[in-house]
Amino acid sequence: MEVELSHERVHARDCEESEENDHVMVDVIRRNIVVAGDLDEDQGARLLALAKRCPVHRSLEGGPTIVSNLEVVRK
């Protein structure tokens, strides 16, 4: 398993996850979770649910917008 994070500041109007007005800059943290092996949809959904309960995620949740992506690599 591998987790990649990226951060950027964008105008709120350019961020589909934001409900802020157009003149506001927002922080966007993108989280990409890569899993090697077999993972069905239910397991993927459970993994994303657990990722949202991570203490770091919960600490940041009140501020920046966090966008997660789950990538399953089948071998």
MOPAC internal coordinates of N, CA, C and O (Angstrom, degrees):
PM7 1SCF
backbone

  N    0.0000 0     0.00 0     0.00 0    0    0    0
  C    1.4398 1     0.00 0     0.00 0    1    0    0
  C    1.5199 1   107.29 1     0.00 0    2    1    0
  O    1.2310 1   121.85 1   -37.78 1    3    2    1
  N    1.3094 1   114.07 1   142.22 1    3    2    1
  C    1.4605 1   121.02 1   179.75 1    5    3    2
  C    1.5261 1   108.16 1  -139.50 1    6    5    3
  O    1.2310 1   120.43 1   -41.32 1    7    6    5
  N    1.3158 1   116.78 1   138.68 1    7    6    5
  C    1.4620 1   121.43 1   177.75 1    9    7    6
  C    1.5201 1   107.94 1  -122.20 1   10    9    7
  O    1.2310 1   121.07 1   -53.45 1   11   10    9
  N    1.3249 1   115.55 1   126.55 1   11   10    9
  C    1.4575 1   121.50 1   178.34 1   13   11   10
  C    1.5204 1   108.48 1  -116.33 1   14   13   11
  O    1.2310 1   120.66 1   -44.87 1   15   14   13
  N    1.3314 1   116.35 1   135.13 1   15   14   13
  C    1.4564 1   121.45 1   178.25 1   17   15   14
  C    1.5147 1   109.33 1  -121.08 1   18   17   15
  O    1.2310 1   120.99 1   -36.13 1   19   18   17
  N    1.3199 1   115.71 1   143.87 1   19   18   17
  C    1.4596 1   120.63 1   171.05 1   21   19   18
  C    1.5200 1   107.52 1  -135.50 1   22   21   19
  O    1.2310 1   121.05 1   -24.26 1   23   22   21
  N    1.3105 1   115.60 1   155.74 1   23   22   21
  C    1.4617 1   121.30 1  -177.70 1   25   23   22
  C    1.5163 1   108.80 1  -133.68 1   26   25   23
  O    1.2310 1   120.97 1   -39.31 1   27   26   25
  N    1.3184 1   115.75 1   140.69 1   27   26   25
  C    1.4549 1   120.61 1   173.41 1   29   27   26
  C    1.5245 1   109.44 1  -151.74 1   30   29   27
  O    1.2310 1   121.22 1   -22.09 1   31   30   29
  N    1.3216 1   115.26 1   157.91 1   31   30   29
  C    1.4633 1   121.40 1   174.00 1   33   31   30
  C    1.5165 1   106.21 1  -110.25 1   34   33   31
  O    1.2310 1   120.82 1   -53.75 1   35   34   33
  N    1.3101 1   116.04 1   126.25 1   35   34   33
  C    1.4582 1   121.52 1  -177.95 1   37   35   34
  C    1.5265 1   109.37 1  -132.95 1   38   37   35
  O    1.2310 1   121.15 1   -20.37 1   39   38   37
  N    1.3334 1   115.41 1   159.63 1   39   38   37
  C    1.4578 1   119.17 1   172.00 1   41   39   38
  C    1.5241 1   108.08 1   -66.06 1   42   41   39
  O    1.2310 1   120.31 1   -39.11 1   43   42   41
  N    1.2909 1   117.02 1   140.89 1   43   42   41
  C    1.4634 1   121.27 1  -177.89 1   45   43   42
  C    1.5202 1   111.58 1   -55.03 1   46   45   43
  O    1.2310 1   120.05 1   144.60 1   47   46   45
  N    1.3324 1   117.52 1   -35.40 1   47   46   45
  C    1.4652 1   120.21 1  -178.90 1   49   47   46
  C    1.5281 1   111.88 1   -65.08 1   50   49   47
  O    1.2310 1   119.93 1   158.19 1   51   50   49
  N    1.3552 1   117.74 1   -21.81 1   51   50   49
  C    1.4592 1   121.83 1  -179.61 1   53   51   50
  C    1.5186 1   112.88 1   -90.89 1   54   53   51
  O    1.2310 1   120.31 1  -179.84 1   55   54   53
  N    1.3163 1   117.02 1     0.16 1   55   54   53
  C    1.4585 1   121.66 1  -176.47 1   57   55   54
  C    1.5124 1   109.09 1  -114.71 1   58   57   55
  O    1.2310 1   120.14 1   -73.14 1   59   58   57
  N    1.3256 1   117.34 1   106.86 1   59   58   57
  C    1.4639 1   120.70 1  -177.13 1   61   59   58
  C    1.5171 1   112.68 1   -63.43 1   62   61   59
  O    1.2310 1   119.96 1   158.87 1   63   62   61
  N    1.3506 1   117.68 1   -21.13 1   63   62   61
  C    1.4557 1   121.04 1  -179.13 1   65   63   62
  C    1.5266 1   112.33 1   -83.33 1   66   65   63
  O    1.2310 1   120.00 1   173.22 1   67   66   65
  N    1.3466 1   117.60 1    -6.78 1   67   66   65
  C    1.4557 1   121.03 1  -174.99 1   69   67   66
  C    1.5177 1   111.77 1  -100.42 1   70   69   67
  O    1.2310 1   121.64 1   -34.52 1   71   70   69
  N    1.3199 1   114.47 1   145.48 1   71   70   69
  C    1.4585 1   120.75 1   175.22 1   73   71   70
  C    1.5298 1   110.43 1  -111.20 1   74   73   71
  O    1.2310 1   120.18 1  -168.41 1   75   74   73
  N    1.3442 1   117.25 1    11.59 1   75   74   73
  C    1.4585 1   122.29 1  -179.45 1   77   75   74
  C    1.5272 1   109.85 1   -73.62 1   78   77   75
  O    1.2310 1   120.91 1   -12.81 1   79   78   77
  N    1.3551 1   115.87 1   167.19 1   79   78   77
  C    1.4644 1   118.12 1   178.57 1   81   79   78
  C    1.5284 1   111.20 1   -77.29 1   82   81   79
  O    1.2310 1   120.58 1   -11.35 1   83   82   81
  N    1.3203 1   116.49 1   168.65 1   83   82   81
  C    1.4623 1   123.02 1  -171.23 1   85   83   82
  C    1.5235 1   115.56 1   -63.33 1   86   85   83
  O    1.2310 1   119.25 1   154.40 1   87   86   85
  N    1.3147 1   119.04 1   -25.60 1   87   86   85
  C    1.4570 1   121.02 1  -173.05 1   89   87   86
  C    1.5227 1   112.84 1   -92.76 1   90   89   87
  O    1.2310 1   120.29 1  -177.84 1   91   90   89
  N    1.2850 1   117.06 1     2.16 1   91   90   89
  C    1.4615 1   122.10 1  -177.13 1   93   91   90
  C    1.5254 1   109.82 1   -95.93 1   94   93   91
  O    1.2310 1   121.14 1   -41.73 1   95   94   93
  N    1.3304 1   115.43 1   138.27 1   95   94   93
  C    1.4678 1   120.27 1   173.01 1   97   95   94
  C    1.5268 1   107.31 1   -92.33 1   98   97   95
  O    1.2310 1   120.70 1   -41.44 1   99   98   97
  N    1.3167 1   116.26 1   138.56 1   99   98   97
  C    1.4633 1   120.97 1   178.93 1  101   99   98
  C    1.5261 1   109.69 1  -125.68 1  102  101   99
  O    1.2310 1   121.15 1   -30.27 1  103  102  101
  N    1.3250 1   115.40 1   149.73 1  103  102  101
  C    1.4573 1   121.33 1   173.85 1  105  103  102
  C    1.5135 1   108.00 1   -85.40 1  106  105  103
  O    1.2310 1   120.72 1   -45.66 1  107  106  105
  N    1.3281 1   116.23 1   134.34 1  107  106  105
  C    1.4613 1   121.17 1   175.64 1  109  107  106
  C    1.5222 1   107.68 1  -123.10 1  110  109  107
  O    1.2310 1   120.79 1   -57.64 1  111  110  109
  N    1.3144 1   116.09 1   122.36 1  111  110  109
  C    1.4578 1   122.22 1   174.48 1  113  111  110
  C    1.5177 1   106.49 1  -109.05 1  114  113  111
  O    1.2310 1   121.08 1   -58.71 1  115  114  113
  N    1.3124 1   115.54 1   121.29 1  115  114  113
  C    1.4624 1   120.34 1   177.90 1  117  115  114
  C    1.5246 1   107.96 1  -103.22 1  118  117  115
  O    1.2310 1   121.13 1   -50.29 1  119  118  117
  N    1.3255 1   115.45 1   129.71 1  119  118  117
  C    1.4595 1   121.89 1  -179.50 1  121  119  118
  C    1.5181 1   107.35 1  -115.76 1  122  121  119
  O    1.2310 1   120.57 1   -57.50 1  123  122  121
  N    1.3123 1   116.51 1   122.50 1  123  122  121
  C    1.4581 1   122.37 1   178.00 1  125  123  122
  C    1.5206 1   107.45 1  -115.08 1  126  125  123
  O    1.2310 1   120.70 1   -62.50 1  127  126  125
  N    1.3199 1   116.27 1   117.50 1  127  126  125
  C    1.4636 1   121.80 1  -179.33 1  129  127  126
  C    1.5209 1   107.33 1  -104.01 1  130  129  127
  O    1.2310 1   120.81 1   -58.98 1  131  130  129
  N    1.3313 1   116.06 1   121.02 1  131  130  129
  C    1.4625 1   122.07 1  -179.76 1  133  131  130
  C    1.5194 1   108.06 1  -109.77 1  134  133  131
  O    1.2310 1   120.71 1   -55.17 1  135  134  133
  N    1.3177 1   116.25 1   124.83 1  135  134  133
  C    1.4587 1   121.83 1  -179.91 1  137  135  134
  C    1.5246 1   108.23 1  -119.75 1  138  137  135
  O    1.2310 1   120.39 1   -54.89 1  139  138  137
  N    1.3252 1   116.85 1   125.11 1  139  138  137
  C    1.4570 1   121.48 1   176.42 1  141  139  138
  C    1.5255 1   108.18 1   -91.17 1  142  141  139
  O    1.2310 1   120.27 1   -52.65 1  143  142  141
  N    1.3153 1   117.09 1   127.35 1  143  142  141
  C    1.4534 1   121.16 1   178.72 1  145  143  142
  C    1.5116 1   111.61 1   120.52 1  146  145  143
  O    1.2310 1   121.23 1     7.82 1  147  146  145
  N    1.2986 1   115.25 1  -172.18 1  147  146  145
  C    1.4624 1   121.48 1  -178.95 1  149  147  146
  C    1.5224 1   109.92 1   -85.16 1  150  149  147
  O    1.2310 1   121.19 1   -47.30 1  151  150  149
  N    1.3190 1   115.32 1   132.70 1  151  150  149
  C    1.4589 1   121.79 1   178.07 1  153  151  150
  C    1.5191 1   106.60 1  -148.84 1  154  153  151
  O    1.2310 1   120.50 1   -60.20 1  155  154  153
  N    1.3334 1   116.65 1   119.80 1  155  154  153
  C    1.4673 1   117.77 1  -179.68 1  157  155  154
  C    1.5306 1   109.64 1   -84.08 1  158  157  155
  O    1.2310 1   120.22 1    -4.80 1  159  158  157
  N    1.3273 1   117.18 1   175.20 1  159  158  157
  C    1.4688 1   121.85 1  -176.47 1  161  159  158
  C    1.5241 1   112.57 1   -59.52 1  162  161  159
  O    1.2310 1   120.45 1   137.82 1  163  162  161
  N    1.3215 1   116.75 1   -42.18 1  163  162  161
  C    1.4666 1   120.13 1   179.72 1  165  163  162
  C    1.5261 1   111.40 1   -63.20 1  166  165  163
  O    1.2310 1   120.72 1   137.89 1  167  166  165
  N    1.3274 1   116.24 1   -42.11 1  167  166  165
  C    1.4640 1   119.88 1   178.61 1  169  167  166
  C    1.5269 1   110.46 1   -66.06 1  170  169  167
  O    1.2310 1   120.23 1   141.01 1  171  170  169
  N    1.3328 1   117.17 1   -38.99 1  171  170  169
  C    1.4552 1   121.22 1   177.53 1  173  171  170
  C    1.5139 1   111.43 1   -63.44 1  174  173  171
  O    1.2310 1   120.35 1   136.41 1  175  174  173
  N    1.3268 1   116.93 1   -43.59 1  175  174  173
  C    1.4611 1   121.06 1   178.57 1  177  175  174
  C    1.5244 1   110.39 1   -63.11 1  178  177  175
  O    1.2310 1   120.32 1   139.51 1  179  178  177
  N    1.3158 1   116.99 1   -40.49 1  179  178  177
  C    1.4755 1   121.70 1   179.12 1  181  179  178
  C    1.5262 1   110.50 1   -64.80 1  182  181  179
  O    1.2310 1   120.65 1   139.04 1  183  182  181
  N    1.3444 1   116.35 1   -40.96 1  183  182  181
  C    1.4575 1   120.67 1   179.11 1  185  183  182
  C    1.5328 1   110.73 1   -62.79 1  186  185  183
  O    1.2310 1   120.20 1   135.77 1  187  186  185
  N    1.3268 1   117.22 1   -44.23 1  187  186  185
  C    1.4647 1   120.14 1   177.93 1  189  187  186
  C    1.5288 1   111.30 1   -64.83 1  190  189  187
  O    1.2310 1   120.05 1   142.85 1  191  190  189
  N    1.3274 1   117.51 1   -37.15 1  191  190  189
  C    1.4662 1   120.93 1   177.48 1  193  191  190
  C    1.5329 1   110.37 1   -63.80 1  194  193  191
  O    1.2310 1   120.42 1   138.57 1  195  194  193
  N    1.3208 1   116.80 1   -41.43 1  195  194  193
  C    1.4731 1   120.53 1   178.04 1  197  195  194
  C    1.5255 1   110.69 1   -66.96 1  198  197  195
  O    1.2310 1   120.17 1   141.77 1  199  198  197
  N    1.3259 1   117.28 1   -38.23 1  199  198  197
  C    1.4643 1   120.89 1   179.54 1  201  199  198
  C    1.5283 1   110.52 1   -61.26 1  202  201  199
  O    1.2310 1   120.40 1   144.77 1  203  202  201
  N    1.3279 1   116.84 1   -35.23 1  203  202  201
  C    1.4624 1   120.55 1   179.29 1  205  203  202
  C    1.5274 1   112.18 1   -70.64 1  206  205  203
  O    1.2310 1   120.32 1   162.09 1  207  206  205
  N    1.3270 1   116.98 1   -17.91 1  207  206  205
  C    1.4700 1   120.97 1   179.37 1  209  207  206
  C    1.5275 1   111.79 1   -92.50 1  210  209  207
  O    1.2310 1   120.00 1   178.69 1  211  210  209
  N    1.3201 1   117.60 1    -1.31 1  211  210  209
  C    1.4616 1   122.84 1   178.34 1  213  211  210
  C    1.5337 1   109.20 1   -58.04 1  214  213  211
  O    1.2310 1   119.74 1   -42.60 1  215  214  213
  N    1.3377 1   118.10 1   137.40 1  215  214  213
  C    1.4636 1   120.27 1  -178.84 1  217  215  214
  C    1.5342 1   113.54 1   -57.36 1  218  217  215
  O    1.2310 1   120.02 1   143.10 1  219  218  217
  N    1.3213 1   117.57 1   -36.90 1  219  218  217
  C    1.4619 1   120.01 1   179.39 1  221  219  218
  C    1.5227 1   109.73 1   -67.66 1  222  221  219
  O    1.2310 1   120.24 1   135.57 1  223  222  221
  N    1.3304 1   117.14 1   -44.43 1  223  222  221
  C    1.4626 1   121.10 1   177.58 1  225  223  222
  C    1.5229 1   110.19 1   -57.64 1  226  225  223
  O    1.2310 1   120.84 1   132.75 1  227  226  225
  N    1.3050 1   116.00 1   -47.25 1  227  226  225
  C    1.4700 1   120.32 1  -177.58 1  229  227  226
  C    1.5271 1   111.05 1   -65.01 1  230  229  227
  O    1.2310 1   119.89 1   145.86 1  231  230  229
  N    1.3366 1   117.81 1   -34.14 1  231  230  229
  C    1.4629 1   121.14 1   178.02 1  233  231  230
  C    1.5234 1   111.39 1   -67.30 1  234  233  231
  O    1.2310 1   120.77 1   140.43 1  235  234  233
  N    1.3060 1   116.13 1   -39.57 1  235  234  233
  C    1.4625 1   120.97 1  -177.50 1  237  235  234
  C    1.5150 1   113.57 1   -84.33 1  238  237  235
  O    1.2310 1   120.36 1   161.37 1  239  238  237
  N    1.3073 1   116.92 1   -18.63 1  239  238  237
  C    1.4632 1   121.99 1  -172.77 1  241  239  238
  C    1.5325 1   113.26 1   -56.50 1  242  241  239
  O    1.2310 1   120.11 1   146.36 1  243  242  241
  N    1.2879 1   117.40 1   -33.64 1  243  242  241
  C    1.4548 1   119.81 1  -178.94 1  245  243  242
  C    1.5177 1   113.07 1   -71.91 1  246  245  243
  O    1.2310 1   119.85 1   163.41 1  247  246  245
  N    1.3355 1   117.90 1   -16.59 1  247  246  245
  C    1.4538 1   121.43 1  -177.11 1  249  247  246
  C    1.5176 1   112.16 1  -107.88 1  250  249  247
  O    1.2310 1   120.28 1    88.33 1  251  250  249
  N    1.3251 1   117.08 1   -91.67 1  251  250  249
  C    1.4645 1   119.55 1  -175.17 1  253  251  250
  C    1.5206 1   112.72 1   -72.81 1  254  253  251
  O    1.2310 1   121.43 1   -18.65 1  255  254  253
  N    1.3155 1   114.86 1   161.35 1  255  254  253
  C    1.4524 1   121.01 1   173.16 1  257  255  254
  C    1.5247 1   108.04 1   -82.87 1  258  257  255
  O    1.2310 1   120.27 1   -45.92 1  259  258  257
  N    1.3323 1   117.09 1   134.08 1  259  258  257
  C    1.4580 1   121.88 1  -179.84 1  261  259  258
  C    1.5163 1   108.68 1  -113.85 1  262  261  259
  O    1.2310 1   120.84 1   -54.38 1  263  262  261
  N    1.3307 1   116.01 1   125.62 1  263  262  261
  C    1.4606 1   121.72 1   179.94 1  265  263  262
  C    1.5299 1   106.95 1  -115.01 1  266  265  263
  O    1.2310 1   120.25 1   -56.55 1  267  266  265
  N    1.3341 1   117.12 1   123.45 1  267  266  265
  C    1.4588 1   121.55 1  -178.07 1  269  267  266
  C    1.5070 1   110.70 1  -109.59 1  270  269  267
  O    1.2310 1   120.98 1   -32.88 1  271  270  269
  N    1.3134 1   115.72 1   147.12 1  271  270  269
  C    1.4457 1   122.46 1   175.26 1  273  271  270
  C    1.5233 1   107.62 1  -136.04 1  274  273  271
  O    1.2310 1   120.03 1   -46.67 1  275  274  273
  N    1.3021 1   117.54 1   133.33 1  275  274  273
  C    1.4610 1   122.64 1   177.34 1  277  275  274
  C    1.5108 1   107.86 1  -106.86 1  278  277  275
  O    1.2310 1   120.74 1   -55.53 1  279  278  277
  N    1.3252 1   116.19 1   124.47 1  279  278  277
  C    1.4614 1   121.80 1   178.36 1  281  279  278
  C    1.5209 1   107.68 1  -119.07 1  282  281  279
  O    1.2310 1   120.29 1   -58.53 1  283  282  281
  N    1.3175 1   117.06 1   121.47 1  283  282  281
  C    1.4581 1   122.40 1   179.93 1  285  283  282
  C    1.5210 1   107.64 1  -105.39 1  286  285  283
  O    1.2310 1   120.62 1   -57.60 1  287  286  285
  N    1.3375 1   116.41 1   122.40 1  287  286  285
  C    1.4514 1   121.73 1   177.98 1  289  287  286
  C    1.5133 1   107.53 1  -103.69 1  290  289  287
  O    1.2310 1   120.40 1   -65.91 1  291  290  289
  N    1.2993 1   116.85 1   114.09 1  291  290  289
  C    1.4641 1   121.64 1  -179.01 1  293  291  290
  C    1.5140 1   109.13 1   -91.54 1  294  293  291
  O    1.2310 1   121.38 1   -48.36 1  295  294  293
  N    1.3220 1   114.97 1   131.64 1  295  294  293
  C    1.4771 1   120.30 1  -179.16 1  297  295  294
  C    1.5083 1   110.31 1  -108.87 1  298  297  295
  O    1.2310 1   120.10 1   180.00 1  299  298  297

